[in-house]
Amino acid sequence: MNNIKTTIKKNDWGEWVVRLFVDGEHQKKADYFAADKEDATETAAAMSKEAKAAAECEELRRRVHAIKVMFQKLGRKSSGKEVQA
């Protein structure tokens, strides 16, 4: 699973900046600027939750694909026909 992390820091203009990192890589398009710390904290939690859910969905897609490929290979070996997945 991906390593998901958020950071919250106050910038030079007094805004709270929430940043999302996936596997150590800053996701710049996801940066969020908030006027107060509570908003930033809630947003960071939501970002983290959503990113983790997206990573889990991607992992499930990869596993389903691997299973489909496995069944196709098994179908070819046993009957010479492809198995519909």
C-alpha positions, -999 to +999 in steps of 0.1 A: +000+000+000+011+036-006+026+057+021+001+086+026+011+117+046-003+152+050+015+182+065+000+214+079+021+246+081+014+283+084+029+303+055+044+338+055+010+353+046-008+337+076-025+310+057-025+274+068-012+252+040-021+215+037+001+194+016-004+158+005+024+133+000+021+099-016+051+076-013+071+107-004+061+127-035+044+160-030+010+161-048+012+199-056-022+200-073-038+188-040-024+218-019-051+235+001-049+269+017-071+277+048-077+307+069-078+288+102-061+258+117-093+239+123-103+240+086-067+229+077-068+200+102-102+188+090-091+190+054-058+172+060-078+143+077-102+142+047-073+143+022-056+114+039-087+093+041-095+099+005-060+092-007-059+059+013-092+048-001-080+056-037-048+036-030-069+007-017-091+008-048-061+008-071-046-022-053-079-041-057-080-032-094-045-046-098-054-078-079-086-084-100-065-079-132-040-104-120-067-129-112-083-124-147-049-130-163-044-161-143-078-175-152-071-167-189-038-186-187-054-215-169-082-216-195-058-218-224-038-246-208-068-268-199-090-264-229-071-243-254-098-216-251-097-183-234-118-179-203-141-149-204-134-127-173 
